[in-house]
């Protein structure tokens, strides 16, 4: 590595660490910090990387670029699925050269962090930097959700990443081809076939079969995690947990075993239930939010807005829901998983995606979502408006925002669309618009 490149990487690594340190310092200094949050803070502080997750879980890691792959299959195979993400602006700056100027900020951050880690490994630098990315011969599962994910191997090559089995990737690659029309019988059959192929890929990685017993156990483990998250979501509906804390809790999910994360959430619920309820509740939709870039949640909070619900894949859509299986056989479990992950997904990359609008409207009702009863004394109320975030370069959410806006406004909901990126330069403009939006809440509409 040239001296110039060494200095460039050293400066970038320092900026990445500084970004994370600033966000952690802000969270630790909040007046609403509870001891029950420390588990999630510690996970973020000690590193959200596939290598760190593998060390904590004692299981080999597999990189994912989307939540479309049934997580229960990895659990049953004795593997640790890791959702690769990046919320670092400093990391994104390392991947700018040779890539489109307007591309997915999250993947640009992933590419930059991966390059940083690759150069550190080559030079023998100690320690891992950044919240995600990949190092070592870690297998990859790439669901074909959006064009950015499909082109990720090519972008990795252009960003200067070396690979073994595929361009720009450091381990075996498995494509999980996603049918983008849900309601066709042929699409559902093809998706089941893709899930069966994923099962074979994971079995080949470990050299051992995924048994019916292991699969049933994994479904039970993730079912408990989903119920725990649902309990926290109910408290969020009541305005009892601030947005930065909720995003931290879900963002670190892949950093440890499912069981430990679930236990931590179960301990968090009674502590959060004692918090006073906040007002001016809104729904947050659009592009995902990843640590350490909690810019928008913080600005919304400063503007007097409480995020009471969202449909982000980095947050409430962490799981597609519980798996209901009437057939306990191995095939029955696999079929139930395939159906749940396909039909339950609200990703804008699907052609028939009226469910996204219906999901938002359904949660606007005062009775709240169709989930178990809230804890005693906790009221679940409707939100007053919708904030729709579009990350520049996130084309599926950008395009869908227009149809979502029309449908929600027709239903009487207040709506604001915010286009942003990972930089802080637009913070004042966003704050002004959010404060003006808050003034409109409670005036007409629902």
C-alpha positions in Angstrom: 0.0 0.0 0.0 1.4 3.4 -0.9 2.0 6.0 1.8 -0.7 8.2 0.3 -3.3 5.3 0.5 -2.2 4.5 4.0 -2.8 8.1 5.1 -6.1 8.2 3.3 -7.3 5.0 5.0 -6.1 6.2 8.4 -8.0 9.4 8.1 -11.1 7.7 6.9 -10.9 5.2 9.7 -10.6 7.9 12.3 -13.6 9.7 10.8 -15.7 6.5 11.0 -14.8 5.9 14.6 -15.6 9.6 15.4 -19.0 9.3 13.8 -19.9 6.2 15.9 -18.4 7.8 19.1 -20.4 11.0 18.6 -23.7 9.0 18.3 -22.9 6.8 21.2 -22.0 9.8 23.4 -25.3 11.4 22.5 -27.2 8.3 23.4 -25.4 7.8 26.7 -26.0 11.4 27.6 -29.7 11.4 27.0 -31.9 12.1 30.1 -34.1 9.2 29.2 -31.3 6.6 29.2 -32.2 3.5 31.2 -29.9 0.8 32.5 -31.8 -1.6 30.2 -30.4 0.1 27.2 -26.8 -0.7 28.1 -26.8 -4.1 26.4 -27.7 -2.5 23.1 -25.2 0.4 23.6 -22.4 -2.1 24.3 -23.1 -4.1 21.2 -22.9 -0.9 19.1 -19.7 0.2 20.9 -17.9 -3.1 20.5 -18.5 -3.4 16.8 -21.4 -4.4 14.5 -19.4 -6.5 12.0 -19.9 -10.1 10.8 -16.6 -11.1 12.4 -17.6 -9.6 15.7 -21.0 -11.3 15.5 -19.5 -14.7 14.7 -17.2 -14.3 17.7 -20.1 -13.5 20.0 -22.4 -16.2 18.7 -19.8 -18.9 18.3 -21.3 -19.5 14.8 -19.9 -18.9 11.4 -21.3 -15.7 9.9 -23.1 -15.3 6.5 -23.5 -11.9 5.0 -27.0 -10.7 3.9 -27.8 -7.6 1.9 -31.6 -7.9 2.6 -34.0 -9.4 5.1 -35.8 -11.4 2.4 -33.9 -14.6 3.2 -35.7 -16.6 6.0 -33.5 -16.1 9.0 -34.7 -19.3 10.6 -32.9 -21.3 8.0 -29.5 -19.9 9.1 -30.4 -20.5 12.8 -31.3 -24.2 12.0 -28.0 -24.6 10.1 -25.9 -23.4 13.0 -25.0 -20.2 11.2 -25.1 -16.5 12.2 -26.9 -14.4 9.6 -25.5 -10.8 9.5 -27.5 -8.1 7.7 -24.7 -6.0 6.1 -25.4 -2.3 6.5 -23.7 1.1 6.6 -24.8 4.3 8.1 -21.4 6.0 7.9 -20.9 9.1 5.7 -17.1 8.8 6.2 -17.3 5.2 5.0 -19.4 6.2 1.9 -16.8 8.8 0.9 -14.2 6.0 0.4 -16.4 4.3 -2.3 -17.2 7.4 -4.3 -14.5 7.0 -6.9 -15.6 4.9 -9.9 -19.2 4.5 -8.8 -22.4 6.4 -9.8 -22.6 9.8 -8.1 -26.2 9.2 -7.1 -26.4 5.7 -5.7 -27.8 4.0 -2.6 -26.0 5.7 0.4 -26.3 2.6 2.5 -24.5 0.4 0.0 -21.9 3.1 -0.8 -21.2 3.1 3.0 -20.9 -0.7 3.0 -18.5 -0.6 0.1 -16.3 2.1 1.7 -16.2 0.3 5.0 -15.4 -3.0 3.4 -12.6 -1.4 1.4 -11.3 0.2 4.7 -11.3 -3.2 6.4 -9.6 -4.9 3.4 -6.8 -2.3 3.4 -6.4 -2.6 7.2 -6.1 -6.4 6.9 -3.6 -6.1 4.1 -1.4 -3.7 6.0 -1.7 -5.6 9.3 -3.5 -2.8 11.1 -5.1 -3.8 14.4 -8.8 -3.6 15.1 -11.9 -3.4 13.0 -13.5 -0.1 11.9 -17.0 0.7 11.0 -20.5 -0.6 11.7 -20.6 -3.2 8.9 -18.9 -4.3 5.7 -17.1 -7.6 5.4 -13.6 -9.1 5.9 -12.4 -12.7 5.5 -13.9 -15.5 3.4 -17.5 -15.0 4.6 -20.3 -16.4 2.5 -22.9 -14.1 0.9 -26.6 -14.5 0.3 -27.9 -11.8 -2.1 -31.7 -11.6 -2.6 -32.5 -9.8 -5.8 -34.6 -7.2 -4.2 -33.5 -4.0 -5.9 -31.1 -3.2 -8.7 -28.4 -1.9 -6.3 -28.3 -5.2 -4.6 -28.2 -7.1 -7.9 -25.2 -5.0 -9.0 -23.4 -5.2 -5.7 -20.7 -7.6 -6.8 -19.9 -5.4 -9.8 -19.9 -2.3 -7.6 -17.6 -4.0 -5.1 -15.1 -4.7 -7.9 -15.3 -1.1 -9.1 -14.7 0.1 -5.5 -11.4 -1.8 -5.4 -12.5 -4.8 -3.3 -10.8 -8.1 -4.1 -12.8 -11.4 -4.1 -12.4 -15.1 -4.2 -15.4 -16.9 -5.7 -17.1 -13.8 -7.2 -16.0 -10.3 -8.2 -15.6 -8.0 -5.2 -16.9 -10.6 -2.6 -14.7 -12.4 -0.1 -16.6 -15.7 0.0 -19.1 -18.1 -1.7 -22.0 -16.3 -3.2 -25.6 -17.5 -3.4 -28.3 -15.6 -5.4 -31.8 -15.7 -3.9 -34.0 -14.7 -6.8 -37.1 -12.9 -5.7 -40.3 -13.0 -7.7 -41.6 -9.4 -7.7 -45.3 -10.2 -8.2 -46.7 -11.7 -5.0 -50.2 -12.8 -5.9 -49.4 -15.2 -8.7 -49.4 -18.8 -7.9 -46.4 -19.4 -10.1 -44.4 -16.7 -8.3 -45.1 -18.3 -4.9 -44.0 -21.7 -6.3 -40.8 -20.2 -7.6 -40.1 -18.5 -4.3 -40.6 -21.8 -2.4 -38.1 -23.4 -4.8 -35.6 -20.5 -4.1 -36.0 -21.1 -0.3 -35.3 -24.8 -0.9 -32.2 -24.0 -2.8 -31.0 -21.6 0.0 -31.5 -24.6 2.4 -29.2 -26.7 0.2 -26.6 -23.9 0.0 -26.5 -23.5 3.8 -26.3 -27.3 4.3 -23.3 -27.4 1.9 -21.6 -24.6 3.8 -21.8 -26.5 7.1 -21.6 -30.1 5.8 -24.6 -31.1 7.9 -28.3 -31.4 7.1 -31.0 -29.0 8.4 -33.3 -31.3 10.3 -37.0 -30.9 10.9 -36.2 -30.6 14.6 -33.6 -27.9 14.1 -36.0 -26.0 11.9 -38.9 -26.2 14.3 -36.6 -25.0 17.1 -35.4 -22.0 15.0 -39.0 -21.1 14.2 -39.7 -21.1 18.0 -36.7 -19.0 18.8 -37.6 -16.3 16.2 -41.2 -16.5 17.2 -40.2 -15.5 20.7 -38.0 -12.7 19.3 -40.9 -11.4 17.2 -43.2 -11.4 20.3 -40.7 -9.4 22.2 -40.3 -6.9 19.5 -44.1 -6.7 19.2 -44.3 -5.8 22.9 -41.8 -3.0 22.4 -43.7 -1.8 19.4 -46.9 -1.5 21.5 -45.0 0.8 23.9 -43.8 2.8 20.9 -47.4 3.3 19.8 -48.1 4.8 23.2 -45.1 7.2 22.8 -43.1 5.5 25.6 -39.8 4.9 23.7 -37.9 7.6 21.8 -37.0 6.9 18.2 -33.2 6.8 18.6 -33.5 4.1 21.3 -35.9 2.1 19.2 -33.6 2.2 16.2 -30.6 1.3 18.3 -32.4 -1.7 19.7 -33.3 -3.1 16.2 -30.1 -2.1 14.5 -27.9 -4.2 16.7 -30.1 -7.3 16.3 -27.6 -9.2 14.2 -24.7 -8.4 16.5 -25.5 -11.3 19.0 -27.5 -14.5 19.3 -31.2 -14.2 18.8 -31.8 -15.5 22.3 -29.6 -12.9 24.1 -31.2 -10.1 22.1 -34.6 -11.3 22.9 -33.9 -11.5 26.6 -32.5 -8.0 26.5 -35.7 -6.7 24.9 -37.9 -8.6 27.3 -36.0 -6.9 30.2 -36.3 -3.5 28.4 -40.1 -3.7 28.1 -41.1 -3.2 31.7 -38.5 -0.4 32.1 -39.8 1.5 29.1 -43.5 1.0 30.1 -42.8 3.4 33.1 -41.9 6.3 30.7 -44.4 9.1 30.3 -46.3 9.1 27.0 -45.2 11.7 24.4 -47.5 13.6 22.1 -47.6 14.6 18.4 -47.2 11.0 17.3 -46.3 10.4 13.6 -45.6 7.5 11.3 -42.1 7.2 9.7 -42.0 5.6 6.3 -39.5 5.2 3.4 -35.7 4.4 3.3 -34.1 2.5 6.2 -32.1 4.2 9.0 -28.9 2.7 10.2 -26.4 3.4 13.0 -24.6 5.7 13.4 -26.7 8.0 11.1 -29.7 8.8 13.4 -29.9 12.3 12.0 -33.5 12.2 11.0 -34.9 10.6 14.2 -33.0 13.2 16.3 -34.3 16.1 14.2 -37.9 14.8 14.4 -37.5 14.6 18.2 -36.1 18.2 18.4 -39.1 19.4 16.3 -41.5 17.9 18.8 -42.5 14.8 16.8 -42.6 11.3 18.3 -42.1 8.4 16.0 -45.0 6.1 17.1 -44.7 3.6 14.2 -42.7 2.9 11.0 -42.5 0.5 8.1 -38.7 0.5 7.8 -36.8 -2.7 7.2 -34.2 -1.5 9.7 -36.8 -1.2 12.4 -40.3 -2.6 12.8 -40.0 -4.7 9.6 -37.1 -6.6 11.2 -39.3 -9.7 11.1 -42.2 -10.3 8.6 -44.3 -11.6 11.5 -44.9 -14.8 13.3 -44.9 -18.1 11.3 -48.1 -20.0 11.5 -47.6 -23.6 10.4 -50.4 -26.2 10.4 -48.1 -28.8 9.0 -45.2 -29.6 11.3 -43.3 -31.7 8.8 -40.0 -30.4 7.3 -41.7 -29.4 4.1 -44.6 -27.8 5.9 -42.2 -25.6 7.9 -40.2 -24.6 4.8 -43.5 -23.8 3.0 -44.7 -21.7 5.9 -41.4 -19.8 6.1 -41.4 -19.1 2.3 -45.0 -17.9 2.4 -44.4 -15.6 5.4 -41.3 -14.0 4.0 -42.8 -13.4 0.6 -46.3 -12.3 1.5 -45.4 -10.4 4.6 -42.7 -8.2 3.0 -43.6 -4.6 2.3 -40.6 -3.7 0.2 -41.3 -1.2 -2.6 -39.5 -3.4 -5.1 -42.7 -5.6 -5.4 -45.0 -4.8 -8.3 -48.2 -5.4 -6.3 -47.5 -3.4 -3.2 -50.9 -1.9 -2.1 -50.1 -3.6 1.3 -47.8 -0.7 2.2 -50.5 1.9 2.0 -53.0 -0.4 3.7 -50.5 -1.1 6.5 -50.1 2.6 7.2 -53.8 3.3 7.1 -54.6 0.3 9.2 -52.3 1.6 11.9 -53.8 5.1 11.8 -56.9 3.7 13.5 -57.1 4.6 17.3 -57.3 0.9 18.1 -53.8 0.4 16.9 -52.3 -2.6 15.0 -53.6 -6.2 15.2 -51.2 -7.3 17.9 -51.6 -8.7 21.5 -53.0 -6.4 24.3 -50.7 -3.6 25.4 -49.2 -3.7 29.0 -51.6 -2.6 31.7 -52.0 1.2 31.8 -50.5 1.7 28.3 -52.8 3.3 25.8 -52.3 2.7 22.1 -53.3 5.7 20.0 -53.3 6.7 16.4 -50.6 8.8 14.8 -51.3 12.3 13.4 -49.3 12.3 10.2 -46.7 10.6 8.1 -43.0 11.6 7.5 -41.6 9.9 4.4 -37.8 9.8 4.2 -36.2 9.2 0.8 -32.4 8.7 0.8 -30.9 10.2 -2.4 -30.2 7.3 -4.7 -32.8 5.0 -3.1 -34.9 4.8 -6.3 -37.6 2.3 -5.2 -38.6 4.3 -2.2 -38.3 7.6 -4.2 -40.6 6.4 -6.9 -43.2 4.8 -4.5 -43.3 8.0 -2.4 -45.5 9.7 -4.9 -48.2 7.0 -5.0 -48.1 6.6 -1.2 -48.4 10.4 -0.7 -51.5 10.6 -3.0 -53.2 7.6 -1.2 -52.5 8.9 2.3 -53.6 12.5 1.6 -56.8 11.2 0.0 -57.5 9.4 3.3 -57.0 12.6 5.2 -53.5 12.0 6.7 -51.0 14.8 6.9 -47.9 13.9 4.8 -44.4 15.3 4.3 -41.7 14.0 2.0 -38.1 14.6 3.0 -35.2 13.9 0.6 -31.8 13.6 2.4 -28.5 11.7 2.5 -25.9 10.9 5.2 -24.4 14.4 5.4 -25.3 16.9 8.1 -25.4 19.9 5.7 -29.2 19.8 5.2 -30.1 19.5 8.9 -31.3 23.1 9.3 -33.5 22.8 6.3 -35.0 19.5 7.5 -35.5 21.0 11.0 -37.4 24.0 9.6 -39.7 21.7 7.5 -40.3 19.3 10.3 -41.3 22.2 12.7 -43.6 23.6 10.1 -45.1 20.1 9.6 -45.7 19.8 13.4 -47.8 23.0 13.3 -50.2 21.4 10.8 -50.9 18.4 12.9 -54.3 18.4 14.6 -55.7 20.8 12.0 -58.2 18.9 10.0 -57.6 15.3 8.8 -57.7 12.3 11.0 
